[in-house]
């Protein structure tokens, strides 16, 4: 694990060094002169897709070119990650990245990319995982769920968006800290898992808060807690898992924009400026917060540092959970 951590830090340090190098070959005012593509590693309609389209609309208005969102789902997000990693570093192909970008190097034996193949642009938002129960399981709080799970080891089915996904690892951390055992049910994405939870085919689920908030508000699903250390601004009535039973429980998911390494610094700076301004517009900010996101709108350097911090944390969870997909 120490070796993986050191490799990760070196990779991020390399990426940071690239941020400090500006390119005389492409001036900031010569870009863009054609449409920009944002590659999203999940199907249309997912929370990452929502964010990409929000960013794309604002970016298009600011730079005067079309911004096209291309959904490239599959392979645990590796298809999209590998595609953007190998794309031309010219500012016309961007990635809407998320936790899986730093999880997959520990999860897959040979992922089609390395972290140093990406130049961070901005951490756009964070969003916690939320622990949900459906109509099949008559519990209303985390303590009750833990009690039922202890009395019935392996009887409660816990859905997630796929083996090694943030939701799966959030569940593994809950099992470890609470000394309980679920039967994990992986799905190909969050949406089909939520659908089966609503239908009563599974008992509970960890999924990103924006993907489920509408069902919590309507009373169709019960939220037992969010995974990060602070309550959500957009859903303050949902407690944190730490405050209702497991002190110290803290996981937070992120979503942000990255470009292929080698993208000129002038373009990285322009992208950061326009995307940050878009995210800070009151109407955009209010919309995203109401959906369960927390606005970050960071510098490129902040995202690079967070990748270096999060990679070993997620890698440890992957190892402890025993998750493997190949």
Backbone bond lengths (Angstrom), bond angles and torsions (degrees), N, CA, C in turn:
res aa  C-N    CA-C-N  psi(-1)  N-CA   C-N-CA  omega(-1)  CA-C   N-CA-C  phi
1 X - - - 1.457 - - 1.528 111.04 -
2 X 1.391 115.37 -37.06 1.446 119.04 178.05 1.512 111.12 -62.82
3 X 1.352 116.60 -38.32 1.464 120.83 178.66 1.517 110.61 -63.55
4 X 1.357 115.83 -44.63 1.467 120.00 178.59 1.523 110.30 -60.98
5 X 1.346 116.03 -42.08 1.462 120.65 -179.48 1.527 110.12 -61.89
6 X 1.338 117.19 -45.25 1.456 120.88 -179.42 1.518 111.35 -63.74
7 X 1.340 116.00 -40.26 1.470 119.38 178.16 1.516 110.74 -63.32
8 X 1.325 115.55 -40.81 1.462 120.12 -179.87 1.522 110.64 -63.27
9 X 1.332 116.71 -45.82 1.456 120.74 -179.91 1.523 111.25 -61.60
10 X 1.339 116.17 -39.94 1.467 119.68 177.84 1.514 110.87 -64.74
11 X 1.350 115.80 -39.81 1.461 119.84 179.86 1.516 110.93 -63.39
12 X 1.332 116.53 -44.91 1.454 119.99 -178.74 1.518 110.72 -69.84
13 X 1.336 117.28 -36.57 1.461 120.23 176.53 1.518 110.41 -61.47
14 X 1.333 115.54 -38.63 1.458 119.91 176.92 1.521 110.55 -62.34
15 X 1.340 115.61 -44.48 1.466 119.94 179.57 1.518 110.63 -62.87
16 X 1.333 116.73 -40.72 1.457 120.48 179.34 1.529 111.14 -63.77
17 X 1.333 116.30 -37.70 1.459 118.91 179.76 1.518 110.90 -63.69
18 X 1.324 115.46 -33.46 1.461 119.13 178.84 1.525 111.67 -68.86
19 X 1.338 115.77 -29.61 1.454 118.86 179.35 1.525 111.52 -64.30
20 X 1.310 116.34 -24.88 1.455 120.22 -176.49 1.525 112.80 -86.06
21 X 1.317 116.91 -3.84 1.466 120.49 -175.92 1.515 109.75 -104.94
22 X 1.293 118.22 118.78 1.462 121.27 177.20 1.514 109.36 -94.80
23 X 1.327 115.78 154.20 1.469 119.94 -177.55 1.516 110.73 -108.19
24 X 1.336 118.00 126.49 1.459 120.75 177.35 1.521 111.81 -79.38
25 X 1.342 116.93 -8.02 1.460 119.36 -172.69 1.518 112.44 -81.06
26 X 1.348 116.33 -29.29 1.459 119.17 -178.79 1.515 108.07 -127.22
27 X 1.295 117.27 106.86 1.454 121.18 -179.31 1.516 109.86 -73.51
28 X 1.323 115.38 151.09 1.452 119.80 -177.55 1.523 111.21 -59.70
29 X 1.338 117.87 -36.26 1.461 119.70 -175.56 1.527 112.75 -80.52
30 X 1.354 119.07 -1.60 1.471 120.63 177.00 1.519 112.08 -96.36
31 X 1.287 116.93 -2.05 1.471 122.26 -178.90 1.510 107.91 -121.22
32 X 1.344 117.45 137.77 1.471 128.52 1.42 1.522 110.60 -100.02
33 X 1.325 115.85 155.54 1.467 120.21 174.93 1.524 111.68 -125.07
34 X 1.343 116.29 16.86 1.464 122.14 174.61 1.526 108.18 -159.42
35 X 1.335 118.69 170.64 1.467 120.95 -176.92 1.531 113.17 -60.09
36 X 1.306 114.77 149.37 1.468 123.82 177.83 1.522 108.33 -106.19
37 X 1.311 116.45 142.84 1.465 121.36 179.76 1.522 110.12 -115.10
38 X 1.343 115.96 130.97 1.462 121.87 171.32 1.520 107.71 -107.91
39 X 1.318 116.65 116.39 1.457 122.33 -179.26 1.529 108.52 -89.05
40 X 1.337 115.74 128.28 1.464 122.19 -177.91 1.531 108.40 -115.17
41 X 1.328 119.13 126.55 1.466 121.07 -172.97 1.522 115.35 -84.02
42 X 1.345 117.25 18.70 1.465 121.84 -179.50 1.520 108.62 -137.72
43 X 1.345 118.19 165.51 1.465 120.27 179.21 1.524 112.23 -67.12
44 X 1.321 115.43 163.27 1.460 121.63 175.76 1.520 109.70 -60.19
45 X 1.331 115.66 141.90 1.448 120.42 177.83 1.514 114.26 100.61
46 X 1.341 117.69 -19.24 1.464 121.10 178.59 1.525 109.41 -75.01
47 X 1.336 116.33 167.81 1.465 119.44 -174.67 1.528 112.03 -64.23
48 X 1.333 118.34 -34.47 1.460 120.03 176.77 1.522 110.72 -64.18
49 X 1.324 115.53 -38.42 1.464 120.60 178.89 1.524 110.54 -64.48
50 X 1.330 116.59 -41.79 1.462 121.28 178.28 1.523 110.88 -58.64
51 X 1.334 115.96 -46.24 1.456 120.14 179.96 1.520 111.21 -65.00
52 X 1.330 117.42 -42.63 1.464 120.86 -179.21 1.525 111.18 -60.19
53 X 1.303 117.15 -40.80 1.472 120.83 -178.60 1.527 111.13 -71.67
54 X 1.332 116.11 -34.38 1.461 119.40 175.61 1.526 110.44 -65.54
55 X 1.328 116.50 -46.76 1.459 120.86 177.95 1.527 110.75 -63.74
56 X 1.331 115.63 -43.32 1.455 119.98 -177.83 1.514 112.83 -60.53
57 X 1.315 116.52 -41.44 1.471 120.63 179.66 1.523 110.89 -63.42
58 X 1.330 116.38 -46.68 1.454 119.71 -179.99 1.514 112.55 -66.75
59 X 1.335 116.61 -41.43 1.459 120.69 179.96 1.517 110.97 -63.64
60 X 1.325 116.20 -41.74 1.465 120.68 179.33 1.525 111.26 -59.74
61 X 1.308 116.06 -43.70 1.467 120.13 -179.78 1.522 111.54 -64.15
62 X 1.322 116.78 -33.14 1.463 120.38 -175.25 1.528 113.45 -83.38
63 X 1.334 117.29 -32.48 1.469 119.02 -176.46 1.525 113.13 -103.20
64 X 1.323 117.20 -7.75 1.458 120.00 175.34 1.509 115.49 75.89
65 X 1.328 117.01 21.58 1.462 121.83 176.15 1.526 109.13 -132.06
66 X 1.325 115.74 154.33 1.459 119.77 176.41 1.524 109.99 -65.48
67 X 1.325 115.99 142.06 1.457 121.75 173.30 1.516 107.17 -119.67
68 X 1.320 115.95 116.52 1.455 122.59 -174.59 1.517 109.51 -102.31
69 X 1.329 116.80 130.60 1.452 121.59 174.81 1.518 108.85 -94.63
70 X 1.320 116.58 123.76 1.459 121.54 179.41 1.524 109.86 -116.30
71 X 1.314 115.86 114.49 1.468 120.74 178.47 1.516 109.63 -80.99
72 X 1.316 115.54 124.18 1.453 121.71 -176.27 1.531 108.04 -130.74
73 X 1.334 115.58 67.37 1.463 120.88 -175.40 1.524 110.82 -78.25
74 X 1.328 114.77 160.28 1.458 120.25 174.77 1.510 112.88 120.83
75 X 1.334 114.52 157.19 1.458 120.20 176.24 1.508 113.54 64.50
76 X 1.340 117.43 29.23 1.455 119.19 -178.84 1.513 112.95 62.92
77 X 1.326 116.63 31.96 1.475 125.68 -176.93 1.523 112.99 82.15
78 X 1.343 118.18 -5.82 1.459 120.52 -175.81 1.523 113.51 -67.01
79 X 1.326 117.04 -28.88 1.467 119.08 179.24 1.523 109.96 -61.82
80 X 1.328 116.09 -48.10 1.462 120.38 179.18 1.521 111.44 -66.79
81 X 1.326 116.51 -43.13 1.466 119.58 -179.00 1.525 111.23 -61.46
82 X 1.326 115.91 -45.41 1.458 119.85 -179.86 1.518 112.35 -64.89
83 X 1.319 116.01 -37.96 1.471 120.88 -179.85 1.530 110.82 -62.59
84 X 1.327 116.61 -49.63 1.462 119.54 -177.23 1.526 110.97 -70.19
85 X 1.325 117.46 -35.40 1.465 120.42 179.23 1.523 111.70 -58.51
86 X 1.332 115.90 -32.01 1.467 120.54 -176.75 1.524 112.72 -99.72
87 X 1.341 117.04 1.42 1.466 120.49 -178.55 1.530 110.90 -73.41
88 X 1.330 115.42 159.96 1.464 120.17 177.82 1.528 109.78 -62.86
89 X 1.336 117.44 133.71 1.473 121.08 -178.75 1.526 111.85 -82.68
90 X 1.323 115.78 63.29 1.460 120.14 -174.25 1.530 113.35 -118.71
91 X 1.345 117.35 6.42 1.458 119.57 178.40 1.506 115.05 86.07
92 X 1.329 117.56 3.27 1.466 120.44 -178.74 1.524 113.59 -103.91
93 X 1.316 117.37 -5.75 1.470 122.02 174.51 1.518 108.48 -129.00
94 X 1.338 115.60 118.03 1.452 122.19 -178.52 1.524 109.88 -121.85
95 X 1.313 116.06 160.96 1.461 122.00 178.04 1.515 110.01 -118.24
96 X 1.333 116.04 133.57 1.464 120.31 165.75 1.524 105.80 -89.87
97 X 1.311 116.48 96.62 1.458 121.58 -174.64 1.514 112.21 -92.65
98 X 1.324 115.01 164.26 1.464 120.97 178.36 1.516 108.85 -154.32
99 X 1.335 117.33 -169.33 1.459 121.95 -172.59 1.526 114.10 -50.60
100 X 1.317 116.86 -37.61 1.463 119.81 -176.52 1.523 112.71 -58.68
101 X 1.327 117.48 -22.86 1.461 120.19 178.31 1.522 110.84 -61.08
102 X 1.346 117.13 -36.37 1.463 120.25 178.95 1.527 112.64 -97.81
103 X 1.335 116.98 -16.47 1.467 120.32 177.48 1.525 111.28 -78.22
104 X 1.323 117.24 -42.31 1.461 121.08 -169.45 1.527 115.62 -61.94
105 X 1.336 120.17 -32.69 1.468 117.85 176.34 1.528 113.16 -60.68
106 X 1.346 117.77 -24.70 1.464 120.79 176.14 1.521 112.01 -91.01
107 X 1.327 116.09 -19.31 1.467 121.41 -173.52 1.525 111.96 -92.04
108 X 1.323 116.30 -35.99 1.467 121.85 -177.18 1.525 109.64 -107.13
109 X 1.308 116.14 144.09 1.462 119.74 -179.51 1.525 112.30 -73.62
110 X 1.342 116.96 -26.35 1.464 119.56 -177.59 1.528 110.75 -148.45
111 X 1.334 117.76 68.02 1.465 119.49 179.64 1.529 110.41 -65.17
112 X 1.343 117.56 151.90 1.470 121.00 -174.11 1.523 114.07 -82.37
113 X 1.323 117.82 29.98 1.466 121.09 -179.38 1.527 108.53 -163.42
114 X 1.313 114.23 165.78 1.465 121.63 170.89 1.527 107.40 -127.10
115 X 1.323 116.89 151.38 1.456 119.92 -177.47 1.528 112.41 -58.97
116 X 1.331 116.74 -31.57 1.461 118.69 -178.90 1.520 113.09 -71.55
117 X 1.332 117.58 -2.99 1.465 120.72 176.50 1.532 112.55 -85.65
118 X 1.344 116.95 5.62 1.462 120.87 -179.27 1.519 110.86 -124.61
119 X 1.329 115.32 139.84 1.458 122.14 172.20 1.522 108.33 -105.28
120 X 1.314 118.90 117.20 1.458 120.48 179.42 1.529 112.30 -62.96
121 X 1.319 115.25 142.46 1.466 121.59 174.89 1.530 109.58 -110.66
122 X 1.327 117.14 -54.82 1.458 120.72 176.97 1.522 110.80 -163.44
123 X 1.338 116.85 141.00 1.453 120.40 163.89 1.518 105.17 -80.79
124 X 1.307 116.98 111.10 1.458 120.89 -173.41 1.516 111.96 -77.50
125 X 1.327 115.94 -51.84 1.461 120.24 -174.68 1.526 110.08 -144.79
126 X 1.311 115.43 166.63 1.453 121.46 163.41 1.521 107.09 -123.73
127 X 1.314 115.56 157.63 1.466 121.08 178.23 1.516 107.89 -155.40
128 X 1.326 117.82 128.18 1.458 119.08 -178.47 1.518 112.25 -74.96
129 X 1.309 115.78 160.34 1.447 120.59 162.70 1.530 107.42 -76.24
130 X 1.317 116.92 150.31 1.457 120.52 177.88 1.526 108.53 -125.70
131 X 1.325 115.96 135.61 1.456 121.45 177.56 1.520 108.73 -89.51
132 X 1.325 116.03 119.88 1.460 122.65 -175.22 1.518 110.73 -116.75
133 X 1.308 115.93 150.32 1.459 121.18 166.99 1.519 108.01 -126.04
134 X 1.332 115.17 146.84 1.446 121.04 -179.26 1.518 112.37 -99.45
135 X 1.327 116.24 -171.43 1.471 120.86 -176.17 1.522 114.08 -66.71
136 X 1.342 117.15 -17.69 1.460 120.67 -177.62 1.526 113.09 -74.80
137 X 1.335 116.74 -25.02 1.468 120.65 -173.67 1.532 109.72 -111.86
138 X 1.329 118.03 111.42 1.472 121.77 -174.20 1.523 113.56 -83.50
139 X 1.326 117.40 61.45 1.465 120.86 173.68 1.528 107.94 -124.23
140 X 1.309 116.28 148.95 1.459 120.87 -175.28 1.518 113.71 -119.61
141 X 1.331 117.42 -3.40 1.457 119.62 178.96 1.529 109.56 -152.27
142 X 1.319 115.78 166.65 1.463 121.26 -174.28 1.529 111.92 -64.65
143 X 1.313 117.27 -41.00 1.471 119.43 -178.68 1.528 110.96 -59.57
144 X 1.333 116.49 -40.11 1.467 120.08 178.83 1.521 111.04 -65.66
145 X 1.333 116.14 -40.10 1.463 119.86 178.34 1.527 110.36 -61.62
146 X 1.312 116.19 -45.35 1.471 120.36 -179.92 1.532 110.73 -62.17
147 X 1.313 116.78 -41.50 1.473 120.25 179.16 1.525 111.33 -62.06
148 X 1.339 116.31 -45.71 1.468 120.46 179.20 1.522 110.50 -63.31
149 X 1.348 116.51 -41.26 1.460 120.63 -179.52 1.522 111.79 -64.95
150 X 1.313 117.33 -37.06 1.466 120.45 179.28 1.526 111.69 -69.07
151 X 1.315 115.93 -35.75 1.467 120.02 179.18 1.526 112.19 -76.17
152 X 1.344 115.87 -21.87 1.473 120.84 -175.79 1.532 109.95 -133.99
153 X 1.336 117.81 69.98 1.470 120.59 -176.60 1.532 111.94 -56.50
154 X 1.321 115.53 126.97 1.457 121.24 177.05 1.515 115.55 77.31
155 X 1.317 117.77 -0.84 1.467 120.07 -177.56 1.528 113.07 -81.90
156 X 1.323 116.42 -29.03 1.465 119.98 -179.96 1.524 109.00 -83.75
157 X 1.332 116.20 127.99 1.465 120.85 177.72 1.522 109.32 -90.62
158 X 1.336 115.49 129.36 1.462 122.14 -177.98 1.522 108.73 -118.61
159 X 1.331 115.73 112.09 1.468 121.05 -178.92 1.522 110.83 -82.90
160 X 1.323 115.45 157.37 1.458 121.16 173.41 1.523 108.55 -153.71
161 X 1.318 116.04 173.18 1.468 121.41 -175.22 1.518 113.14 -84.10
162 X 1.322 118.26 11.24 1.454 121.42 177.51 1.510 111.21 138.24
163 X 1.336 116.81 153.57 1.452 121.51 179.53 1.523 110.47 -60.49
164 X 1.320 116.56 126.98 1.455 120.97 -178.78 1.512 114.41 83.90
165 X 1.324 117.15 0.98 1.464 120.57 177.12 1.523 109.38 -72.35
166 X 1.337 118.04 161.92 1.470 118.97 176.97 1.520 112.93 -53.98
167 X 1.329 116.99 -38.33 1.457 119.83 178.65 1.515 112.84 -65.55
168 X 1.323 116.89 -39.84 1.462 120.51 176.80 1.525 110.92 -62.56
169 X 1.331 116.29 -45.18 1.457 120.06 -178.22 1.528 111.24 -70.70
170 X 1.331 117.28 -31.62 1.466 120.14 174.52 1.524 110.11 -63.66
171 X 1.330 116.66 -39.39 1.458 120.99 176.88 1.513 112.09 -66.50
172 X 1.330 116.82 -39.86 1.468 120.76 179.02 1.524 110.80 -64.21
173 X 1.343 116.11 -38.76 1.464 119.70 177.85 1.528 110.38 -66.00
174 X 1.315 116.97 -39.69 1.467 120.61 177.16 1.532 110.85 -62.33
175 X 1.324 116.30 -45.11 1.467 120.05 178.41 1.524 111.04 -58.22
176 X 1.321 116.00 -44.46 1.461 120.94 -176.96 1.523 111.46 -66.35
177 X 1.326 116.57 -47.40 1.458 120.29 -175.47 1.528 112.45 -71.94
178 X 1.348 116.87 -32.14 1.466 120.83 -177.71 1.530 112.39 -94.87
179 X 1.338 116.71 -6.26 1.465 122.19 -178.03 1.531 111.20 56.75
180 X 1.331 114.87 53.39 1.463 121.62 178.82 1.523 108.51 -131.63
181 X 1.322 116.06 172.79 1.463 121.37 -179.41 1.516 110.18 -138.37
182 X 1.342 115.19 124.93 1.459 122.22 173.57 1.526 109.45 -104.45
183 X 1.320 116.66 167.67 1.462 121.87 164.59 1.517 106.72 -99.77
184 X 1.332 116.74 110.96 1.465 120.84 -176.24 1.519 111.11 -78.48
185 X 1.329 115.27 137.80 1.461 122.36 179.71 1.531 108.15 -125.41
186 X 1.340 117.15 98.00 1.466 119.21 -179.37 1.524 112.12 -79.97
187 X 1.329 115.77 142.91 1.462 122.66 176.15 1.523 109.21 -120.09
188 X 1.292 116.69 167.09 1.458 121.85 175.62 1.524 108.59 -89.59
189 X 1.325 115.17 70.13 1.452 120.81 -178.20 1.516 112.01 111.39
190 X 1.326 115.46 164.29 1.444 120.34 -177.11 1.516 114.46 -74.36
191 X 1.340 117.06 -36.71 1.464 120.40 -173.53 1.528 113.52 -59.37
192 X 1.343 120.22 -47.97 1.467 118.50 179.01 1.521 113.20 -65.71
193 X 1.323 117.26 -29.98 1.462 120.17 176.32 1.514 111.39 -67.40
194 X 1.332 116.33 -43.50 1.460 120.58 177.61 1.525 110.47 -62.86
195 X 1.331 116.90 -39.67 1.466 120.69 178.89 1.526 111.01 -60.86
196 X 1.325 117.18 -43.45 1.468 120.48 179.25 1.529 111.77 -70.89
197 X 1.313 116.79 -30.81 1.466 119.88 175.71 1.530 110.00 -66.72
198 X 1.312 116.76 -42.55 1.461 121.14 177.75 1.525 111.19 -62.54
199 X 1.339 115.11 -36.07 1.469 119.99 -177.92 1.523 112.76 -81.86
200 X 1.324 117.22 -7.06 1.451 120.32 179.53 1.511 115.02 83.99
201 X 1.336 117.51 14.26 1.460 120.69 179.82 1.527 112.30 -79.57
202 X 1.330 117.01 -22.55 1.460 122.46 173.23 1.519 107.67 -131.00
203 X 1.339 115.96 162.05 1.466 120.52 -172.64 1.518 114.21 -87.80
204 X 1.322 116.24 -41.92 1.460 120.78 -171.60 1.526 108.65 -148.58
205 X 1.341 115.15 171.39 1.463 118.54 -177.92 1.516 110.62 -164.06
206 X 1.320 115.66 143.72 1.459 122.43 165.50 1.524 107.15 -102.43
207 X 1.328 116.82 127.14 1.459 121.42 177.93 1.519 107.12 -151.77
208 X 1.324 117.51 158.89 1.458 119.67 179.70 1.523 109.88 -62.12
209 X 1.315 117.02 139.73 1.466 121.98 -173.33 1.530 113.84 -54.44
210 X 1.346 120.74 -45.18 1.460 119.16 -178.92 1.536 114.03 -60.11
211 X 1.334 117.20 -24.84 1.459 120.25 -178.74 1.523 112.64 -75.22
212 X 1.326 117.09 -15.17 1.467 119.82 -173.55 1.516 114.39 -128.46
213 X 1.327 117.98 -4.94 1.460 120.16 -170.75 1.522 112.97 -61.14
214 X 1.327 117.07 -35.71 1.472 119.22 -179.46 1.526 111.43 -62.31
215 X 1.331 117.28 -33.95 1.471 120.99 -178.69 1.532 110.93 -78.52
216 X 1.326 116.23 -28.54 1.461 119.88 175.13 1.524 109.19 -69.73
217 X 1.319 116.52 -45.12 1.461 120.41 -178.96 1.522 112.42 -64.65
218 X 1.334 116.11 -32.63 1.473 119.64 179.83 1.519 112.69 -82.09
219 X 1.337 117.20 -8.58 1.456 121.37 179.99 1.512 114.47 85.04
220 X 1.338 117.89 5.47 1.467 120.45 179.96 1.527 111.96 -75.53
221 X 1.327 116.75 -27.61 1.458 122.13 176.79 1.523 108.65 -129.31
222 X 1.323 116.29 151.41 1.462 121.79 178.25 1.518 109.83 -107.66
223 X 1.326 116.44 126.18 1.465 121.47 178.03 1.524 109.09 -92.75
224 X 1.323 116.54 121.20 1.457 121.10 -179.44 1.523 112.48 -90.34
225 X 1.336 117.24 -22.69 1.460 119.04 179.45 1.510 111.88 171.61
226 X 1.326 116.10 154.42 1.460 121.93 174.49 1.520 109.01 -100.63
227 X 1.324 115.26 156.75 1.464 120.13 -167.29 1.518 114.59 -84.22
228 X 1.323 118.58 -19.51 1.459 118.19 -176.23 1.523 111.47 -90.28
229 X 1.324 116.73 177.77 1.463 121.09 -171.35 1.524 113.59 -80.60
230 X 1.323 117.30 -13.72 1.462 121.02 179.51 1.524 110.30 -121.88
231 X 1.313 116.48 147.91 1.453 120.42 175.99 1.529 110.18 -65.34
232 X 1.327 114.98 153.11 1.454 120.98 -179.62 1.528 110.53 -72.08
233 X 1.330 116.14 136.01 1.465 120.48 176.83 1.522 111.16 -61.23
234 X 1.328 116.31 -37.46 1.459 120.47 -177.81 1.516 114.33 -82.91
235 X 1.331 117.52 -13.15 1.467 121.41 -179.76 1.532 109.07 -143.80
236 X 1.336 117.05 63.88 1.463 120.55 -172.65 1.522 114.77 -68.43
237 X 1.324 117.14 -13.24 1.470 119.00 179.83 1.527 112.60 -77.41
238 X 1.335 117.29 -15.08 1.467 120.48 179.29 1.524 108.19 -85.11
239 X 1.319 118.60 121.35 1.468 120.10 -178.95 1.521 111.67 -73.04
240 X 1.305 116.68 166.14 1.464 120.16 171.50 1.522 108.53 -84.02
241 X 1.317 115.54 153.14 1.465 120.26 177.00 1.521 109.93 -61.42
242 X 1.339 116.31 -35.15 1.469 120.34 -179.03 1.518 111.74 -62.78
243 X 1.322 117.67 -39.40 1.462 119.68 -173.86 1.519 113.51 -82.07
244 X 1.331 118.21 -14.72 1.470 119.42 -177.07 1.531 112.62 -115.13
245 X 1.314 116.91 22.85 1.456 115.73 174.73 1.510 116.97 157.53
246 X 1.348 117.93 -27.26 1.465 119.39 -175.70 1.529 110.53 -131.40
247 X 1.329 117.99 78.38 1.469 120.68 178.47 1.524 111.19 -54.85
248 X 1.323 115.61 135.45 1.458 120.51 179.73 1.515 114.17 94.79
249 X 1.332 117.25 -10.59 1.468 119.90 177.43 1.529 107.64 -69.84
250 X 1.334 117.22 124.46 1.467 120.26 -176.40 1.519 110.60 -159.28
251 X 1.311 116.07 108.19 1.464 122.95 172.18 1.522 107.38 -136.40
252 X 1.309 116.86 137.75 1.462 119.73 178.73 1.515 109.53 -138.28
253 X 1.300 116.44 130.23 1.457 121.45 179.89 1.523 110.33 -89.95
254 X 1.329 115.71 152.85 1.462 120.99 179.27 1.526 109.87 -129.21
255 X 1.302 115.33 159.40 1.458 122.62 172.31 1.526 107.39 -140.85
256 X 1.324 116.19 138.70 1.457 118.54 -177.39 1.515 112.31 -163.02
257 X 1.302 114.74 177.22 1.463 122.12 -177.23 1.522 110.30 -105.77
258 X 1.344 114.51 134.19 1.463 121.53 175.74 1.516 108.73 -133.70
259 X 1.320 115.65 157.69 1.462 122.65 177.53 1.528 108.78 -124.34
260 X 1.319 117.76 162.47 1.467 118.78 175.51 1.524 110.99 -62.15
261 X 1.323 116.70 141.50 1.458 120.99 177.36 1.524 110.06 -58.27
262 X 1.318 115.23 138.19 1.455 121.35 -176.13 1.508 112.96 102.68
263 X 1.332 116.89 -8.69 1.461 120.07 175.13 1.523 108.64 -60.72
264 X 1.320 118.90 129.67 1.471 120.85 -175.78 1.529 112.86 -55.22
265 X 1.314 115.50 142.58 1.453 120.76 -177.20 1.526 111.90 -59.36
266 X 1.337 117.07 -35.56 1.468 119.66 179.07 1.524 110.85 -59.65
267 X 1.331 117.00 -37.96 1.464 120.94 179.62 1.525 110.69 -73.35
268 X 1.333 116.75 -41.87 1.468 119.95 176.54 1.529 109.70 -57.12
269 X 1.318 116.59 -44.96 1.463 121.12 -179.12 1.527 111.32 -63.54
270 X 1.319 116.39 -42.03 1.473 120.08 -179.22 1.525 110.19 -67.33
271 X 1.323 116.81 -44.13 1.462 120.38 177.41 1.527 110.87 -58.75
272 X 1.334 115.72 -46.17 1.457 119.08 -179.61 1.530 110.59 -60.29
273 X 1.294 116.49 -46.77 1.466 120.73 -178.34 1.520 111.40 -58.66
274 X 1.325 117.52 -48.40 1.470 120.80 -174.47 1.526 111.54 -72.14
275 X 1.339 116.87 -38.76 1.467 119.49 -178.88 1.529 110.52 -70.73
276 X 1.325 117.14 -41.52 1.462 120.57 177.99 1.527 110.42 -61.58
277 X 1.332 116.86 -43.35 1.464 119.83 178.51 1.525 111.04 -62.87
278 X 1.329 116.64 -38.09 1.466 120.68 177.94 1.526 110.37 -62.46
279 X 1.328 116.79 -47.50 1.460 121.31 -177.32 1.525 112.52 -65.88
280 X 1.325 117.14 -26.21 1.455 120.67 -178.06 1.529 113.55 -91.08
281 X 1.319 117.22 -3.44 1.455 119.31 174.55 1.529 108.56 -61.66
282 X 1.329 118.94 132.54 1.463 120.86 -175.77 1.523 114.85 -52.18
283 X 1.328 116.98 -43.40 1.468 119.45 -178.19 1.524 111.18 -66.33
284 X 1.335 116.93 -41.10 1.460 121.35 179.34 1.522 109.92 -67.80
285 X 1.324 116.57 -46.36 1.454 121.06 -179.73 1.526 111.34 -59.74
286 X 1.329 116.86 -46.06 1.465 120.65 -179.82 1.530 111.32 -62.37
287 X 1.333 115.69 -41.11 1.461 119.97 -179.87 1.526 111.37 -62.97
288 X 1.332 117.12 -47.01 1.464 121.06 -177.69 1.528 111.56 -68.27
289 X 1.320 117.08 -41.35 1.465 120.32 179.26 1.522 110.25 -63.42
290 X 1.331 117.55 -39.73 1.461 120.78 179.93 1.524 111.58 -64.72
291 X 1.335 116.83 -22.42 1.460 121.26 179.73 1.526 112.48 -89.08
292 X 1.327 117.36 -3.61 1.458 120.60 177.79 1.516 114.80 106.39
293 X 1.326 117.69 4.44 1.462 121.16 177.25 1.529 110.29 -87.09
294 X 1.333 115.94 155.78 1.459 122.39 168.86 1.529 107.14 -115.08
295 X 1.314 117.45 125.93 1.457 120.94 -177.37 1.531 110.45 -75.46
296 X 1.322 116.78 130.64 1.456 122.68 175.28 1.529 109.60 -112.15
297 X 1.345 116.72 -54.59 1.473 122.20 177.27 1.528 111.01 51.50
298 X 1.320 116.07 59.54 1.467 121.91 -169.59 1.516 113.09 -88.81
299 X 1.316 114.15 173.95 1.466 122.24 169.16 1.523 109.26 -75.40
300 X 1.335 118.13 162.54 1.476 120.37 173.75 1.529 112.04 -59.24
301 X 1.320 116.18 -38.58 1.460 120.13 -177.71 1.527 111.38 -64.45
302 X 1.312 117.38 -37.85 1.463 120.82 179.99 1.522 110.35 -63.47
303 X 1.326 117.44 -45.09 1.461 119.90 178.88 1.520 110.75 -62.41
304 X 1.326 117.21 -42.04 1.469 120.07 179.35 1.530 110.65 -59.75
305 X 1.310 117.11 -43.14 1.467 120.73 -179.56 1.522 111.03 -66.68
306 X 1.347 117.05 -38.53 1.458 120.13 179.26 1.527 111.68 -66.71
307 X 1.316 117.07 -35.88 1.464 120.03 176.11 1.527 110.29 -61.55
308 X 1.331 115.82 -40.28 1.461 119.84 179.66 1.525 111.73 -66.39
309 X 1.325 116.62 -34.02 1.465 120.98 179.25 1.524 111.04 -75.37
310 X 1.336 116.57 -42.67 1.454 120.58 -172.22 1.519 113.97 -78.09
311 X 1.315 117.82 -30.74 1.462 119.98 -176.06 1.533 112.49 -56.05
312 X 1.324 120.14 -50.82 1.473 118.79 179.44 1.526 112.96 -68.69
313 X 1.328 117.46 -30.28 1.465 120.18 178.68 1.525 110.89 -64.60
314 X 1.332 116.04 -47.80 1.466 119.78 178.75 1.524 110.78 -68.14
315 X 1.332 116.90 -36.98 1.469 120.00 -179.84 1.522 110.76 -60.87
316 X 1.328 117.14 -38.58 1.464 120.51 177.62 1.525 110.76 -64.75
317 X 1.336 116.58 -41.36 1.467 119.69 178.34 1.525 111.24 -64.44
318 X 1.323 116.98 -38.90 1.469 120.55 177.01 1.523 109.61 -60.92
319 X 1.323 116.54 -47.53 1.466 120.78 -179.28 1.518 111.14 -62.67
320 X 1.324 116.55 -46.81 1.468 120.64 -177.30 1.523 112.14 -65.51
321 X 1.338 116.11 -33.54 1.466 120.18 -178.44 1.533 112.67 -78.20
322 X 1.356 115.07 -20.70 1.461 119.43 -175.58 1.506 113.38 77.05
323 X 1.333 117.77 12.26 1.470 120.88 -177.38 1.517 110.77 -66.85
324 X 1.322 116.08 132.89 1.463 123.77 173.71 1.522 108.13 -149.12
325 X 1.316 115.37 143.70 1.459 118.68 -179.60 1.518 112.77 -123.43
326 X 1.300 118.22 0.14 1.470 120.20 176.77 1.526 109.89 -150.65
